[in-house]
Amino acid sequence: MAKSMFELLVALDKLVVFSKPVASTVTVKLKPGMIVTVVNDQIVLPPTEGYSPVYVVLSDQDEPVTIASGTVGIAFGDMRFVTDQVESGTYAPGDALVASTNGKLKKYNGSGNIIGYVEQVTPNAQAPAGVLLTVQFK
């Protein structure tokens, strides 16, 4: 499996960071930069487009330390990051973003809770959607 392209652009001490186990209903491997929520003290993908509250995944579910602990690190708070975990589409600086049910960022279409804004779009042929987004997450 390809590694996620993720870079946190804020110090961890500015965020609330914690770990939770992943629910057995989650059928994809979680990667840094994905968007999740917590239900019954377990990590799940957002159940609806634009769902809130959500958290940013910080650890790769396939890393040995994550496997050993049985938990995945997630965070919330005002943060900036670069990620390839975005749905296909056309993005521009200033676009509002919501969480998709696939655990990725998606352009706001008029419904749901806005969770961040695009600061910069960088074309990247290796990214699943062909772009890296620099995001201001709220």
HELIX and SHEET records of a PDB file:
HELIX    1   1 LEU A   12  LYS A   14  5                                   3    
HELIX    2   2 PRO A   64  SER A   69  1                                   6    
SHEET    1   A 6 PHE A   6  LEU A   8  0                                        
SHEET    2   A 6 MET A  79  THR A  83 -1                                        
SHEET    3   A 6 VAL A 131  PHE A 137 -1                                        
SHEET    4   A 6 GLY A 116  PRO A 123 -1                                        
SHEET    5   A 6 ALA A  96  ALA A  99 -1                                        
SHEET    6   A 6 LEU A 105  LYS A 107 -1                                        
SHEET    1   B 5 VAL A  16  LYS A  20  0                                        
SHEET    2   B 5 VAL A  72  PHE A  76 -1                                        
SHEET    3   B 5 TYR A  55  VAL A  57 -1                                        
SHEET    4   B 5 ILE A  35  VAL A  39 -1                                        
SHEET    5   B 5 GLN A  42  VAL A  44 -1                                        
END                                                                             
